[in-house]
Amino acid sequence: MTPAAALAHLRLARTEGVGSQTFRRLVARFGSPGAALEALPHWGKGRLKAPEPGPVLDELAGVERLGGRFIFLGTPEYPALLAQEHDPPPALAVLGDTSVLHKRGVAIVGARNASAGARRMAEELAEALARAGLVVVSGAARGIDAAAHAGALRGGATVAAVAGGLDVPYPPEHASLQARMAAEGGAVVAEAPLGTAPQARHFPRRNRIIAGLSLGVVVIEAAMQSGTLITARLALEAGRELYAVPGSPLDPRCRGSNDLIRQGAHLCETAEDVLEFLPEAPRDLPLFTPGRLWPAAAETPPEVVLPAVGDSDEAAQVLELIGASPVLVDEVMRRCHLSASVVQATLLDLELAGRVEMLPGNRVALAG
């Protein structure tokens, strides 16, 4: 990727109000991130304003000074499994070996205040899975995460998805652990800009990266209503295998993980339990062809000519089918008399105008 293309990708990704789904729709609508940036001031009443090039160039240079690099959604370097999620990060800062993100991975997650036995289980399981050729993925947090990374380093490679910026190790005492991961064949990945201190709202987004990079997720000690169960839910939504290590029913830290087994998660006691059910690709999802999420820069996307958003017939037809309660975009397409490309373009224009809100699961609702 040229420096100009990388700058355009990151500027669009850092535009306030542009999440993963809007990013993809903008690129599909206009053909490239650069073309989308040029179109932003003329669409949606100028509601979306891209950051100036200067700060974004500083971020690109800052990641390079750390020894890392950016990878972007829609390019061959982007992890294929993560790209299959409904909400993959448009840009990832990576420290370490980017090729490890394309290998078969298994996540090991669990309680921060984990018991000594659970930490030992995480270490031994991670080491065995790494020696079997799998990449162990976790979140670099205290407890189970740290134990899983440490065990995996003894047997192979491990990947950490962090909640803050790539230059803000969290917790601080894990700075050396993260450095080891990047130096010893693994990687540390971050969606947040440099300098971002982790906050509570960042961790669910970090969790979706952990689930997205993995073919399966192993849960070791998770209390009811814990953040670990968010990762488990995201894994199931993405068609990934779910495993849980059984624990004492007297320990509150085990109630969530035990409940996962009750609901159908694979019971896991050894690496063989993981390997027995680990697929080559996520369930019910086709294998992704890297680099073909949208046309290459040299290609010309099909032109969709629409009247201005407002009282146009197309916008009226689409808005008539959307209410305050979310509805599937596929259902909107089935019920209106417009082509799929026109519906998608109309929804994008309505979103940029602030009239509808795109929601996870390919759903849409009236804004506000």
C-alpha positions in Angstrom: 0.0 0.0 0.0 1.3 3.4 -0.9 1.7 6.1 1.8 -1.1 8.1 0.3 -3.5 5.1 0.4 -2.5 4.3 4.0 -3.2 7.9 5.0 -6.6 7.8 3.3 -7.5 4.5 5.0 -6.6 5.8 8.4 -8.2 9.2 8.0 -11.5 7.6 7.1 -11.2 5.1 9.9 -10.5 7.9 12.4 -13.4 10.0 11.2 -15.8 10.6 14.1 -19.0 8.8 13.4 -17.5 6.3 11.0 -17.5 2.8 12.4 -16.7 -0.4 10.7 -20.0 -0.8 8.8 -20.1 2.8 7.7 -16.5 2.5 6.6 -17.3 -0.5 4.4 -20.4 1.1 2.9 -18.6 4.3 2.1 -15.8 2.5 0.4 -18.3 0.3 -1.5 -20.3 3.4 -2.5 -17.4 5.6 -3.7 -14.8 3.0 -4.7 -11.9 3.7 -2.4 -11.2 5.4 1.0 -9.6 8.4 -0.8 -12.7 8.9 -3.0 -14.9 8.5 0.1 -13.0 11.2 1.9 -13.4 13.6 -1.1 -17.2 12.9 -1.1 -17.8 13.4 2.6 -18.2 17.2 2.5 -20.9 16.8 -0.2 -22.9 14.0 1.4 -25.1 13.9 4.5 -25.1 17.6 4.9 -21.4 17.5 5.8 -22.2 15.7 9.1 -19.0 13.6 8.9 -15.7 15.5 9.0 -12.5 13.7 8.5 -9.5 14.6 10.6 -6.7 16.7 9.1 -3.8 14.8 7.5 -1.3 16.1 10.0 -2.4 14.2 13.2 -3.0 11.0 11.2 0.5 11.2 9.6 1.8 11.6 13.2 0.0 8.5 14.2 1.4 6.5 11.2 4.9 7.7 12.1 4.4 6.9 15.8 3.4 3.3 15.1 6.4 3.0 12.8 8.8 4.3 15.5 7.4 1.7 17.9 8.5 -0.9 15.3 4.9 -1.6 14.3 2.7 -1.1 11.3 -1.0 -0.6 10.3 -3.0 -3.2 8.4 -6.3 -2.2 6.8 -9.7 -3.8 6.2 -10.1 -4.8 2.6 -6.4 -5.5 2.0 -4.7 -9.0 1.7 -2.8 -8.4 4.9 -5.9 -8.1 7.0 -6.8 -11.3 9.0 -9.4 -13.2 7.0 -11.2 -14.5 10.1 -11.6 -11.1 11.6 -12.8 -9.7 8.3 -15.8 -12.1 8.4 -17.2 -10.5 11.6 -20.1 -8.1 11.1 -18.0 -5.3 12.8 -14.3 -5.7 12.1 -12.0 -2.8 12.9 -11.2 -0.7 9.7 -7.6 -0.3 10.9 -5.4 -2.3 13.2 -2.0 -1.2 14.6 0.2 -4.3 14.9 3.5 -4.8 16.8 5.2 -8.0 15.8 4.7 -10.6 13.0 1.6 -9.8 11.0 1.7 -13.2 9.3 0.8 -14.9 12.7 -2.7 -13.2 12.4 -3.5 -15.5 9.4 -2.7 -18.8 11.3 -5.3 -21.0 13.0 -5.9 -19.5 16.4 -7.7 -20.4 19.7 -8.5 -17.8 22.3 -8.2 -18.5 26.0 -10.0 -16.0 28.2 -11.3 -15.8 31.8 -11.2 -14.1 35.2 -8.7 -11.5 36.1 -8.9 -12.6 39.8 -8.4 -16.3 38.7 -7.5 -19.0 41.1 -4.1 -20.6 41.1 -5.5 -23.8 39.7 -7.2 -21.9 36.8 -4.0 -20.0 36.0 -2.1 -23.3 35.9 -4.8 -24.8 33.6 -4.5 -21.8 31.3 -0.8 -22.0 31.1 -0.7 -25.7 30.4 -3.5 -25.7 27.9 -2.0 -22.7 26.0 1.4 -24.4 25.9 -0.1 -27.6 24.6 -2.1 -25.8 21.9 0.9 -23.8 20.8 3.0 -26.9 20.5 0.2 -28.3 18.3 0.8 -25.5 15.9 -2.0 -23.2 17.0 -1.7 -19.5 17.8 -3.1 -18.6 21.3 -5.1 -15.4 21.4 -6.0 -13.4 24.5 -6.3 -9.9 25.9 -3.1 -9.4 27.9 -5.1 -8.7 31.1 -4.2 -10.0 34.6 -5.2 -13.5 35.5 -6.2 -16.0 32.8 -5.0 -13.8 29.9 -1.5 -13.4 31.3 -1.2 -17.1 32.1 -2.4 -18.1 28.6 0.2 -15.8 27.0 3.0 -17.1 29.2 2.2 -20.7 28.5 1.9 -20.1 24.8 5.3 -18.5 24.7 6.8 -21.7 26.0 5.3 -23.7 23.1 5.0 -21.3 20.2 3.3 -18.0 19.3 0.6 -15.9 20.9 -1.4 -12.8 20.0 -2.7 -10.1 22.4 -5.5 -7.8 21.5 -5.3 -4.7 23.8 -8.0 -2.2 24.7 -5.9 0.9 24.6 -3.3 2.3 22.2 -0.3 0.2 21.1 1.9 2.5 23.2 -0.1 2.1 26.4 0.5 -1.3 27.9 -2.2 -2.3 30.3 -1.9 -3.3 32.9 1.5 -1.5 33.1 3.3 -4.5 34.6 2.6 -6.5 31.5 4.7 -4.2 29.3 7.6 -6.7 29.2 5.1 -9.6 28.4 3.7 -7.7 25.5 7.2 -6.9 24.2 8.1 -10.6 24.4 5.0 -11.6 22.4 5.9 -9.2 19.6 9.6 -10.2 19.7 9.1 -14.0 19.8 7.0 -14.7 16.7 3.7 -13.3 18.0 1.9 -10.0 17.8 0.1 -7.3 19.8 -2.8 -5.6 18.0 -4.7 -2.4 18.9 -7.7 -0.7 17.3 -7.5 2.5 19.4 -5.3 5.4 18.4 -1.9 5.8 20.0 -2.0 7.4 23.4 -5.5 5.9 24.2 -5.7 4.8 27.9 -8.0 1.8 28.3 -11.4 2.6 29.6 -14.3 0.2 30.4 -16.1 1.0 27.1 -13.0 -0.1 25.2 -12.9 -3.7 26.4 -16.0 -5.1 24.7 -14.5 -3.8 21.4 -11.2 -5.5 22.3 -13.2 -8.7 23.0 -14.7 -8.8 19.5 -11.1 -8.8 18.1 -10.1 -11.7 20.3 -13.2 -13.7 19.2 -12.7 -12.6 15.6 -9.1 -13.8 15.4 -9.9 -17.2 16.7 -11.6 -20.4 15.4 -12.6 -21.2 18.9 -12.7 -19.6 22.4 -11.9 -21.4 25.6 -13.4 -19.9 28.8 -11.7 -20.6 32.1 -13.4 -19.2 35.2 -16.0 -16.6 34.3 -18.5 -15.1 36.7 -22.1 -14.5 35.7 -22.4 -11.1 33.9 -18.6 -10.9 33.4 -16.8 -9.4 30.4 -15.5 -12.9 29.5 -19.1 -13.9 28.7 -19.2 -11.0 26.2 -16.3 -12.6 24.4 -18.2 -16.0 24.5 -21.3 -14.4 23.0 -19.4 -12.7 20.3 -17.7 -16.0 19.4 -21.0 -17.7 19.0 -22.4 -14.9 16.9 -19.4 -15.2 14.6 -19.8 -18.9 14.2 -16.8 -19.9 16.3 -16.6 -23.0 18.5 -17.0 -22.4 22.3 -15.3 -24.4 25.0 -15.5 -24.0 28.8 -13.4 -25.6 31.6 -15.6 -26.9 34.4 -15.1 -25.4 37.9 -16.4 -25.8 41.4 -20.1 -24.9 41.7 -19.1 -23.3 45.1 -16.9 -20.8 43.4 -18.7 -17.7 42.0 -15.9 -17.3 39.5 -17.0 -20.6 37.8 -20.7 -20.0 37.5 -20.6 -18.3 34.2 -18.3 -20.9 32.6 -20.2 -23.8 34.1 -23.4 -22.3 32.7 -21.8 -22.2 29.2 -21.3 -26.0 29.4 -25.0 -26.3 30.5 -26.0 -24.4 27.4 -24.0 -26.5 25.0 -20.3 -25.3 25.1 -17.8 -28.1 24.7 -16.4 -29.3 28.0 -12.7 -28.7 27.9 -10.1 -30.4 30.2 -7.2 -31.0 27.7 -5.8 -29.7 24.4 -7.3 -32.7 22.8 -10.8 -31.6 23.7 -10.1 -28.4 21.8 -8.5 -30.0 18.8 -11.3 -32.6 18.4 -13.9 -29.9 17.5 -11.8 -27.1 16.1 -12.8 -26.5 12.4 -10.8 -25.2 9.5 -13.2 -22.3 9.1 -16.1 -20.8 11.1 -19.4 -22.6 11.0 -21.9 -21.4 8.4 -19.5 -18.9 6.9 -17.7 -19.2 3.6 -13.9 -19.0 3.4 -12.9 -15.3 2.8 -10.8 -14.4 -0.2 -8.4 -11.7 1.0 -8.3 -8.4 -0.7 -11.7 -8.6 -2.3 -14.0 -6.8 0.1 -14.3 -4.0 -2.4 -12.8 -3.2 -5.8 -9.1 -2.5 -6.1 -8.1 1.2 -6.5 -7.5 0.7 -10.2 -11.0 -0.6 -10.8 -14.1 1.5 -11.4 -17.0 0.5 -9.2 -20.5 0.4 -10.7 -22.1 3.8 -10.6 -25.3 4.2 -8.6 -27.1 7.5 -9.5 -29.6 8.6 -6.9 -31.6 11.8 -6.4 -30.7 13.9 -3.3 -31.7 12.2 0.0 -34.9 13.7 1.3 -38.2 13.4 -0.5 -36.9 11.2 -3.3 -39.0 8.2 -4.2 -36.2 5.8 -3.3 -35.7 7.4 0.2 -39.4 7.4 0.8 -39.8 3.7 -0.1 -36.9 2.8 2.2 -38.0 5.0 5.1 -41.5 3.6 5.0 -40.2 0.2 5.9 -38.0 1.4 8.8 -39.2 2.2 12.3 -37.9 2.8 15.8 -37.5 -1.0 16.2 -34.5 -2.5 14.3 -35.3 -4.4 11.2 -33.0 -6.5 9.0 -31.6 -4.8 5.9 -32.3 -8.0 4.0 -36.0 -7.6 5.0 -36.0 -4.0 3.7 -34.6 -5.2 0.4 -37.2 -7.9 0.0 -40.1 -5.6 0.7 -39.3 -2.6 -1.5 -39.2 -2.4 -5.3 -35.6 -1.3 -5.6 -32.4 -3.1 -6.5 -30.0 -4.2 -3.7 -27.4 -1.6 -4.8 -29.9 1.2 -4.8 -31.2 0.2 -1.3 -27.6 0.0 0.1 -26.7 3.4 -1.4 -30.0 5.0 -0.1 -29.3 3.6 3.4 -25.8 5.0 3.3 -27.1 8.4 2.3 -29.8 8.3 4.9 -27.2 7.3 7.5 -24.9 10.2 6.5 -27.9 12.5 6.8 -28.5 11.3 10.3 -32.0 9.9 9.5 -31.3 6.2 10.1 -28.9 4.3 12.3 -27.1 1.1 11.2 -26.9 -1.5 14.0 -25.0 -4.7 14.5 -26.4 -7.8 12.9 -27.0 -6.0 9.6 -30.0 -4.2 11.1 -31.3 -0.6 10.7 -33.6 1.7 12.6 -34.7 5.3 12.5 -32.2 7.5 14.2 -33.1 8.8 17.6 
